[in-house]
Amino acid sequence: MLLALAGALALFAAQEGEAVKPLVRKDLLVFGKGEIAPPLRDIFRPKTSGAAAAVRRPAGPAINPAAGTPEPAAPASFNLNISYIGSVKSGGQTIALVLRGGQTLSVRVGDEVAPGYKVISLTAEAIVVQGPTGETKTFPKQGDRP
């Protein structure tokens, strides 16, 4: 019993020598010193890549084709800029998540991504879109790749 009493006294003496540290450091709390800056971006929306600057070429002399020469056919242009960011399977259907113009769209096969541009195929790895003139383009899934 004497040994237990000596141990309790030693513990009590050790605690008196040390200052008890509080759980909350009040010196780190800041009250009323300035305003909080607004957020720089919405953390719930994916980052958009900056649009590439248009390349301007200096104007040169106009070249007129010789009479009777057929004009070359203009190549079909696919003017759709989207990013396929993923897909979700729900109720037996696959819904694609597409980023277009800073907005996230959810589309299925048969839906239009933009006027004249229709989704014709959809997998977990890529989405295939058909343009207004019938040409198709495959957009692979964007994101982290090994």
N, CA, C and O of each residue as an XYZ file, in Angstrom:
584
protein
N       0.817     -1.180      0.000
C       0.000      0.000      0.000
C       0.874      1.262      0.000
O       0.564      2.270     -0.636
N       1.937      1.159      0.716
C       2.868      2.281      0.767
C       3.472      2.545     -0.617
O       3.717      3.695     -0.983
N       3.706      1.484     -1.374
C       4.264      1.613     -2.718
C       3.273      2.306     -3.655
O       3.673      3.134     -4.472
N       1.994      1.976     -3.544
C       0.963      2.597     -4.379
C       0.838      4.072     -4.049
O       0.674      4.894     -4.950
N       0.912      4.425     -2.756
C       0.825      5.813     -2.341
C       2.020      6.604     -2.860
O       1.863      7.751     -3.280
N       3.194      6.018     -2.837
C       4.406      6.689     -3.340
C       4.300      6.915     -4.845
O       4.716      7.964     -5.336
N       3.751      5.950     -5.586
C       3.574      6.102     -7.035
C       2.584      7.190     -7.367
O       2.808      7.951     -8.308
N       1.474      7.295     -6.614
C       0.471      8.337     -6.842
C       1.053      9.707     -6.554
O       0.786     10.650     -7.298
N       1.844      9.848     -5.495
C       2.470     11.129     -5.167
C       3.475     11.537     -6.254
O       3.569     12.715     -6.598
N       4.209     10.587     -6.781
C       5.181     10.887     -7.830
C       4.469     11.358     -9.107
O       4.946     12.274     -9.776
N       3.356     10.750     -9.441
C       2.581     11.138    -10.623
C       1.994     12.529    -10.430
O       2.005     13.346    -11.351
N       1.479     12.800     -9.226
C       0.900     14.107     -8.928
C       1.970     15.191     -9.006
O       1.708     16.279     -9.520
N       3.145     14.916     -8.515
C       4.242     15.888     -8.531
C       4.696     16.161     -9.968
O       5.051     17.291    -10.305
N       4.684     15.146    -10.797
C       5.087     15.322    -12.201
C       4.084     16.177    -12.959
O       4.469     16.947    -13.838
N       2.808     16.052    -12.632
C       1.779     16.833    -13.317
C       1.800     18.283    -12.884
O       1.464     19.152    -13.688
N       2.175     18.585    -11.663
C       2.228     19.958    -11.192
C       3.335     20.728    -11.892
O       3.203     21.933    -12.110
N       4.398     20.071    -12.242
C       5.527     20.727    -12.893
C       5.212     21.133    -14.329
O       5.776     22.115    -14.813
N       4.346     20.427    -15.018
C       4.009     20.707    -16.413
C       2.711     21.499    -16.482
O       1.783     21.259    -15.710
N       2.656     22.432    -17.401
C       1.410     23.162    -17.638
C       0.536     22.317    -18.557
O       1.016     21.753    -19.540
N      -0.729     22.237    -18.232
C      -1.654     21.444    -19.038
C      -1.955     22.214    -20.321
O      -2.350     23.378    -20.273
N      -1.766     21.559    -21.472
C      -1.998     22.205    -22.759
C      -3.484     22.131    -23.103
O      -4.093     21.070    -22.971
N      -4.071     23.237    -23.538
C      -5.493     23.203    -23.919
C      -5.676     22.475    -25.247
O      -4.739     22.370    -26.038
N      -6.875     21.977    -25.485
C      -7.166     21.279    -26.734
C      -7.239     22.238    -27.914
O      -6.848     21.874    -29.023
N      -7.730     23.451    -27.701
C      -7.868     24.443    -28.767
C      -6.878     25.560    -28.514
O      -6.843     26.135    -27.426
N      -6.076     25.865    -29.514
C      -5.122     26.973    -29.394
C      -5.824     28.257    -29.806
O      -6.025     28.510    -30.994
N      -6.190     29.054    -28.836
C      -6.936     30.285    -29.094
C      -6.088     31.319    -29.826
O      -6.633     32.203    -30.488
N      -4.772     31.224    -29.720
C      -3.921     32.184    -30.406
C      -3.961     32.017    -31.926
O      -3.586     32.935    -32.654
N      -4.410     30.861    -32.412
C      -4.494     30.633    -33.849
C      -5.844     31.050    -34.442
O      -5.980     31.149    -35.662
N      -6.821     31.290    -33.603
C      -8.134     31.702    -34.080
C      -8.093     33.168    -34.484
O      -7.521     34.001    -33.781
N      -8.707     33.474    -35.624
C      -8.731     34.843    -36.128
C     -10.180     35.283    -36.177
O     -11.014     34.642    -36.817
N     -10.473     36.377    -35.501
C     -11.840     36.885    -35.477
C     -11.876     38.297    -36.063
O     -11.205     39.199    -35.562
N     -12.665     38.482    -37.131
C     -12.916     39.809    -37.666
C     -11.723     40.531    -38.239
O     -11.695     41.761    -38.203
N     -10.750     39.844    -38.757
C      -9.586     40.502    -39.352
C      -9.624     40.341    -40.869
O      -8.881     39.528    -41.420
N     -10.472     41.098    -41.548
C     -10.530     41.044    -43.005
C     -11.677     40.185    -43.492
O     -12.399     39.566    -42.709
N     -11.827     40.163    -44.815
C     -12.904     39.404    -45.433
C     -12.331     38.202    -46.170
O     -11.173     38.202    -46.588
N     -13.151     37.194    -46.318
C     -12.748     35.991    -47.033
C     -12.849     36.269    -48.530
O     -13.854     36.800    -49.001
N     -11.818     35.915    -49.265
C     -11.808     36.115    -50.716
C     -12.785     35.150    -51.373
O     -12.960     34.032    -50.888
N     -13.428     35.560    -52.471
C     -14.348     34.653    -53.166
C     -13.569     33.488    -53.782
O     -12.378     33.622    -54.062
N     -14.232     32.344    -53.995
C     -13.530     31.188    -54.568
C     -13.068     31.486    -55.993
O     -13.713     32.234    -56.727
N     -11.946     30.890    -56.368
C     -11.406     31.103    -57.708
C     -12.158     30.315    -58.758
O     -12.299     30.783    -59.888
N     -12.647     29.131    -58.418
C     -13.411     28.316    -59.370
C     -14.319     27.376    -58.594
O     -14.123     27.141    -57.402
N     -15.319     26.840    -59.294
C     -16.235     25.881    -58.698
C     -15.543     24.524    -58.665
O     -15.235     23.960    -59.715
N     -15.296     23.996    -57.468
C     -14.549     22.743    -57.355
C     -15.363     21.545    -57.826
O     -14.811     20.456    -57.981
N     -16.662     21.720    -58.058
C     -17.502     20.617    -58.491
C     -17.638     20.558    -60.009
O     -18.340     19.684    -60.519
N     -16.997     21.449    -60.739
C     -16.996     21.422    -62.206
C     -15.587     21.115    -62.681
O     -14.617     21.615    -62.111
N     -15.465     20.293    -63.723
C     -14.126     19.989    -64.242
C     -13.458     21.230    -64.816
O     -14.128     22.149    -65.286
N     -12.152     21.244    -64.772
C     -11.410     22.353    -65.368
C     -11.563     22.293    -66.883
O     -11.572     21.215    -67.477
N     -11.683     23.453    -67.490
C     -11.752     23.513    -68.952
C     -10.401     23.936    -69.465
O      -9.712     24.743    -68.842
N     -10.023     23.392    -70.602
C      -8.747     23.775    -71.185
C      -8.938     25.082    -71.934
O     -10.005     25.343    -72.490
N      -7.914     25.886    -71.942
C      -7.987     27.180    -72.632
C      -8.130     26.973    -74.133
O      -7.497     26.087    -74.708
N      -8.955     27.785    -74.758
C      -9.164     27.672    -76.195
C      -7.908     28.131    -76.922
O      -7.277     29.112    -76.529
N      -7.556     27.430    -77.966
C      -6.384     27.785    -78.751
C      -6.639     29.083    -79.493
O      -7.731     29.306    -80.016
N      -5.639     29.927    -79.537
C      -5.782     31.206    -80.225
C      -5.844     30.984    -81.737
O      -5.170     30.107    -82.278
N      -6.651     31.782    -82.393
C      -6.792     31.658    -83.845
C      -5.523     32.160    -84.524
O      -4.946     33.166    -84.110
N      -5.099     31.466    -85.553
C      -3.908     31.839    -86.291
C      -4.333     32.743    -87.436
O      -5.171     32.368    -88.256
N      -3.751     33.933    -87.488
C      -4.080     34.865    -88.567
C      -2.926     34.854    -89.568
O      -1.750     34.919    -89.209
N      -3.310     34.772    -90.810
C      -2.309     34.802    -91.888
C      -2.461     36.110    -92.648
O      -3.577     36.594    -92.835
N      -1.355     36.682    -93.081
C      -1.480     37.929    -93.839
C      -2.154     37.670    -95.178
O      -1.972     36.623    -95.799
N      -2.924     38.636    -95.595
C      -3.630     38.502    -96.870
C      -2.637     38.651    -98.013
O      -1.770     39.524    -97.990
N      -2.772     37.809    -98.986
C      -1.926     37.874   -100.172
C      -2.772     38.182   -101.394
O      -3.968     38.445   -101.265
N      -2.183     38.155   -102.562
C      -2.965     38.436   -103.769
C      -3.980     37.323   -104.012
O      -3.705     36.147   -103.774
N      -5.127     37.709   -104.477
C      -6.172     36.736   -104.775
C      -5.785     35.925   -106.008
O      -5.281     36.467   -106.991
N      -6.025     34.633   -105.939
C      -5.722     33.752   -107.068
C      -7.048     33.295   -107.654
O      -7.836     32.627   -106.985
N      -7.282     33.652   -108.883
C      -8.509     33.248   -109.559
C      -8.231     31.992   -110.367
O      -7.258     31.954   -111.119
N      -9.071     30.950   -110.231
C      -8.841     29.733   -111.015
C      -9.111     29.999   -112.491
O      -9.933     30.839   -112.856
N      -8.401     29.264   -113.314
C      -8.577     29.417   -114.768
C      -9.978     28.949   -115.146
O     -10.555     28.080   -114.492
N     -10.508     29.534   -116.204
C     -11.854     29.182   -116.655
C     -11.884     27.726   -117.092
O     -10.951     27.260   -117.746
N     -12.944     26.998   -116.740
C     -13.087     25.603   -117.148
C     -12.463     24.617   -116.173
O     -12.637     23.411   -116.346
N     -11.750     25.073   -115.166
C     -11.171     24.161   -114.177
C     -12.207     23.904   -113.080
O     -12.803     24.828   -112.526
N     -12.397     22.627   -112.790
C     -13.367     22.343   -111.724
C     -12.813     22.782   -110.371
O     -11.621     22.654   -110.093
N     -13.706     23.298   -109.548
C     -13.286     23.716   -108.214
C     -13.084     22.479   -107.334
O     -13.891     21.550   -107.383
N     -12.033     22.458   -106.546
C     -11.828     21.304   -105.672
C     -12.935     21.258   -104.617
O     -13.403     22.286   -104.128
N     -13.332     20.044   -104.288
C     -14.384     19.866   -103.284
C     -13.827     20.233   -101.910
O     -12.722     19.835   -101.543
N     -14.601     20.984   -101.179
C     -14.169     21.380    -99.839
C     -14.222     20.154    -98.927
O     -15.215     19.425    -98.930
N     -13.178     19.923    -98.156
C     -13.204     18.783    -97.254
C     -14.283     18.978    -96.190
O     -14.551     20.089    -95.733
N     -14.876     17.874    -95.825
C     -15.915     17.930    -94.801
C     -15.277     18.350    -93.482
O     -14.247     17.818    -93.068
N     -15.908     19.302    -92.846
C     -15.350     19.767    -91.583
C     -16.234     19.313    -90.423
O     -17.462     19.341    -90.504
N     -15.595     18.910    -89.379
C     -16.287     18.445    -88.180
C     -16.001     19.482    -87.107
O     -14.978     19.414    -86.425
N     -16.898     20.434    -86.960
C     -16.667     21.571    -86.069
C     -17.292     21.363    -84.700
O     -18.065     22.204    -84.241
N     -16.976     20.279    -84.054
C     -17.496     20.006    -82.720
C     -16.321     19.773    -81.789
O     -15.479     18.912    -82.041
N     -16.268     20.536    -80.724
C     -15.178     20.404    -79.760
C     -15.777     19.960    -78.427
O     -16.337     20.775    -77.693
N     -15.660     18.668    -78.116
C     -16.174     18.122    -76.863
C     -15.106     17.255    -76.218
O     -14.142     16.847    -76.865
N     -15.291     16.982    -74.941
C     -14.435     16.045    -74.212
C     -15.340     15.013    -73.553
O     -16.277     15.359    -72.834
N     -15.048     13.741    -73.809
C     -15.801     12.637    -73.200
C     -15.139     12.344    -71.867
O     -13.994     11.894    -71.831
N     -15.850     12.596    -70.755
C     -15.221     12.469    -69.441
C     -15.646     11.225    -68.673
O     -15.112     10.960    -67.596
N     -16.599     10.455    -69.204
C     -16.979      9.231    -68.513
C     -18.387      8.806    -68.845
O     -19.094      9.468    -69.604
N     -18.788      7.677    -68.257
C     -20.129      7.157    -68.511
C     -20.685      6.545    -67.231
O     -19.951      6.197    -66.306
N     -22.019      6.428    -67.215
C     -22.721      5.851    -66.078
C     -23.737      4.872    -66.628
O     -24.474      5.198    -67.559
N     -23.785      3.656    -66.054
C     -24.802      2.676    -66.450
C     -25.943      2.764    -65.457
O     -25.734      2.678    -64.247
N     -27.162      2.937    -65.978
C     -28.325      3.072    -65.110
C     -29.523      2.442    -65.798
O     -29.893      2.845    -66.901
N     -30.126      1.466    -65.159
C     -31.326      0.840    -65.701
C     -31.112      0.189    -67.054
O     -32.017      0.199    -67.889
N     -29.951     -0.370    -67.289
C     -29.668     -1.033    -68.550
C     -29.238     -0.076    -69.659
O     -28.925     -0.525    -70.762
N     -29.215      1.213    -69.398
C     -28.776      2.195    -70.390
C     -27.453      2.805    -69.957
O     -27.163      2.910    -68.766
N     -26.656      3.204    -70.938
C     -25.402      3.874    -70.657
C     -25.584      5.353    -70.973
O     -26.041      5.716    -72.056
N     -25.221      6.200    -70.014
C     -25.315      7.644    -70.171
C     -23.894      8.193    -70.192
O     -23.098      7.917    -69.295
N     -23.585      8.977    -71.228
C     -22.253      9.563    -71.361
C     -22.233     10.943    -70.740
O     -23.206     11.691    -70.835
N     -21.112     11.282    -70.097
C     -20.892     12.624    -69.569
C     -19.903     13.321    -70.484
O     -18.765     12.882    -70.646
N     -20.360     14.426    -71.083
C     -19.588     15.130    -72.102
C     -19.407     16.574    -71.654
O     -20.344     17.202    -71.162
N     -18.200     17.095    -71.826
C     -17.912     18.485    -71.512
C     -17.885     19.268    -72.818
O     -17.086     18.981    -73.709
N     -18.776     20.272    -72.923
C     -18.859     21.082    -74.145
C     -19.060     22.531    -73.745
O     -20.059     22.877    -73.115
N     -18.113     23.374    -74.108
C     -18.222     24.791    -73.818
C     -18.276     25.104    -72.331
O     -18.949     26.052    -71.927
N     -17.585     24.333    -71.515
C     -17.566     24.571    -70.078
C     -18.756     23.998    -69.336
O     -18.844     24.145    -68.117
N     -19.684     23.342    -70.043
C     -20.844     22.745    -69.396
C     -20.788     21.232    -69.535
O     -20.344     20.707    -70.556
N     -21.242     20.541    -68.502
C     -21.290     19.089    -68.535
C     -22.669     18.654    -69.002
O     -23.680     19.056    -68.426
N     -22.711     17.825    -70.052
C     -23.962     17.321    -70.600
C     -24.031     15.820    -70.386
O     -23.005     15.140    -70.406
N     -25.235     15.300    -70.182
C     -25.424     13.852    -70.127
C     -26.235     13.459    -71.359
O     -27.337     13.962    -71.578
N     -25.675     12.552    -72.160
C     -26.316     12.154    -73.421
C     -26.347     10.634    -73.535
O     -25.523      9.935    -72.944
N     -27.308     10.138    -74.302
C     -27.429      8.710    -74.614
C     -27.283      8.543    -76.117
O     -27.199      9.524    -76.856
N     -27.254      7.295    -76.564
C     -27.220      7.016    -78.000
C     -28.508      7.558    -78.607
O     -29.603      7.261    -78.130
N     -28.366      8.358    -79.669
C     -29.520      8.963    -80.327
C     -29.734     10.413    -79.950
O     -30.448     11.129    -80.653
N     -29.128     10.870    -78.846
C     -29.258     12.266    -78.429
C     -28.321     13.156    -79.232
O     -27.316     12.692    -79.771
N     -28.663     14.453    -79.308
C     -27.801     15.423    -79.970
C     -26.911     16.091    -78.936
O     -27.380     16.534    -77.887
N     -25.620     16.157    -79.242
C     -24.663     16.852    -78.388
C     -24.732     18.343    -78.688
O     -24.625     19.176    -77.787
N     -24.909     18.662    -79.944
C     -25.078     20.027    -80.438
C     -26.014     19.919    -81.636
O     -26.197     18.825    -82.170
N     -26.607     21.020    -82.069
C     -27.504     20.933    -83.232
C     -26.808     20.300    -84.437
O     -25.802     20.816    -84.924
N     -27.346     19.187    -84.907
C     -26.798     18.483    -86.064
C     -25.774     17.408    -85.734
O     -25.377     16.657    -86.625
N     -25.334     17.309    -84.488
C     -24.321     16.334    -84.081
C     -24.965     15.320    -83.146
O     -25.347     15.648    -82.022
N     -25.082     14.072    -83.628
C     -25.836     13.033    -82.930
C     -24.915     11.908    -82.453
O     -24.010     11.490    -83.175
N     -25.153     11.424    -81.233
C     -24.384     10.304    -80.677
C     -24.882      9.022    -81.341
O     -26.067      8.697    -81.260
N     -23.965      8.287    -82.005
C     -24.381      7.049    -82.662
C     -23.843      5.806    -81.967
O     -24.355      4.708    -82.184
N     -22.807      5.964    -81.127
C     -22.244      4.820    -80.422
C     -21.626      5.307    -79.121
O     -21.111      6.422    -79.030
N     -21.693      4.434    -78.109
C     -21.212      4.823    -76.798
C     -20.673      3.599    -76.071
O     -21.380      2.605    -75.902
N     -19.408      3.679    -75.640
C     -18.798      2.638    -74.811
C     -18.134      3.315    -73.617
O     -18.133      4.542    -73.516
N     -17.575      2.524    -72.723
C     -16.876      3.091    -71.570
C     -15.580      3.778    -71.986
O     -15.082      4.638    -71.260
N     -15.027      3.415    -73.138
C     -13.750      3.967    -73.587
C     -13.891      5.130    -74.559
O     -12.994      5.970    -74.629
N     -14.998      5.209    -75.321
C     -15.112      6.249    -76.353
C     -16.574      6.506    -76.696
O     -17.460      5.702    -76.406
N     -16.790      7.661    -77.325
C     -18.108      8.032    -77.826
C     -17.942      8.399    -79.303
O     -16.975      9.064    -79.673
N     -18.881      7.967    -80.142
C     -18.828      8.255    -81.572
C     -19.985      9.194    -81.899
O     -21.140      8.918    -81.574
N     -19.651     10.313    -82.551
C     -20.631     11.336    -82.888
C     -20.670     11.491    -84.398
O     -19.631     11.517    -85.058
N     -21.899     11.595    -84.949
C     -22.089     11.795    -86.388
C     -22.448     13.251    -86.626
O     -23.324     13.806    -85.964
N     -21.747     13.870    -87.597
C     -21.958     15.274    -87.917
C     -23.125     15.488    -88.858
O     -23.747     14.521    -89.296
N     -23.438     16.746    -89.181
C     -24.581     17.063    -90.027
C     -24.434     16.570    -91.469
O     -25.439     16.361    -92.149
N     -23.208     16.382    -91.942
C     -23.006     15.899    -93.306
C     -22.764     14.395    -93.362
O     -22.450     13.863    -94.426
N     -22.907     13.696    -92.221
C     -22.774     12.245    -92.206
C     -21.419     11.738    -91.755
O     -21.264     10.538    -91.526
N     -20.432     12.612    -91.621
C     -19.116     12.168    -91.174
C     -19.184     11.836    -89.684
O     -19.991     12.402    -88.947
N     -18.329     10.914    -89.252
C     -18.307     10.504    -87.853
C     -16.939     10.797    -87.258
O     -15.930     10.836    -87.963
N     -16.927     11.000    -85.953
C     -15.676     11.232    -85.245
C     -15.772     10.533    -83.897
O     -16.804     10.592    -83.229
N     -14.691      9.871    -83.503
C     -14.621      9.162    -82.236
C     -13.857     10.020    -81.231
O     -12.752     10.488    -81.505
N     -14.465     10.215    -80.067
C     -13.839     10.970    -78.989
C     -13.487      9.983    -77.876
O     -14.388      9.444    -77.233
N     -12.195      9.734    -77.632
C     -11.811      8.805    -76.558
C     -12.046      9.448    -75.200
O     -12.134     10.671    -75.081
N     -12.146      8.606    -74.180
C     -12.370      9.086    -72.807
C     -11.159      9.859    -72.339
O     -10.026      9.401    -72.493
N     -11.389     11.029    -71.769
C     -10.328     11.879    -71.243
C     -10.108     11.545    -69.776
O     -10.966     10.921    -69.151
N      -8.989     11.944    -69.224
C      -8.752     11.769    -67.796
C      -7.448     11.081    -67.523
O      -6.560     11.031    -68.375
N      -7.336     10.544    -66.316
C      -6.105      9.885    -65.885
C      -5.896      8.605    -66.653
O      -6.785      7.758    -66.741
N      -4.724      8.479    -67.199
C      -4.366      7.253    -67.932
C      -3.092      6.690    -67.333
O      -2.207      7.441    -66.923
N      -2.997      5.378    -67.282
C      -1.781      4.786    -66.702
C      -0.564      4.996    -67.564
O       0.528      4.555    -67.207
